[in-house]
Amino acid sequence: MSGPTLRVVILDSEGLARAGRNDRDVGERLAAARGNRQRVILPAVVAAEVITGGQSDAGVYRVMKRLIPEPITLDLAAQAGRLRERAGSARRKKRDLTVDAIVAAVAIARAPSVVLTTDADDLRLLTEGHDVRVIGI
């Protein structure tokens, strides 16, 4: 008999930024994931949203060394485009969902997974119907 399947943990841009600033909540969640031997994934595009060339990058690089980078393949990009289109037609407020859709596509591809995000409503909409838990931070 096997144990429960552990979810892969995925950070979005604000999750990475907060981890880089030593945010207690995010730090505790990442420590718990490591303690449970869960993989913590960082979609590569998230780094592009967070890294600025400024002094705050030092904390971000420190965190990224402990994460598993997820390259964005053409298949993931296509899935993200479909998710973005579906979600965009269901939202009242229009805004660019491209990076959120890529994070969602990675979460779906790596399911069962959990996404740590400040965009919980958008990520829930994007991952609806898939084995992805979205946790607001």
GINOR-V734307 format. One line per field, one symbol per residue. ss: DSSP state (H for helix, E for strand, L for the rest). psi: psi as a letter, one per 30 degrees, with the letter a starting at -180 (. if undefined). burial: 1 if it has 9 or more other C-alpha atoms within 8 Angstrom, else 0. A space follows every 50 residues. Layout:
BEGIN
ss = ???
psi = ???
burial = ???
END
This chain:
BEGIN
ss = LLLLLLLEEEELHHHHHHHHLLLHHHHHHHHHHHHLLLLEEEEHHHHHHH LLLLLLHHHHHHHHLLLEEELLLHHHHHHHHHHHHHHHHHLLLLLLLHHH HHHHHHHHHLLLEEEEELLHHHHHHHHLLLLEEEEEL
psi = klakkkkkkkkaeeeeeeefghkeeeeeeeeeeeeghkkjkjkefeeefe kfgafffeeeeeeffgljkjljleeeeeeeeeeeeeeeffkekklkgeee eeeeeeeeegkklkkjlfheeeeeeegkglikkkkk.
burial = 00000011111111111111111001100100110001111111111001 10000110111111001101010001101110110111000000000101 1111111100111111100101110110000101100
END
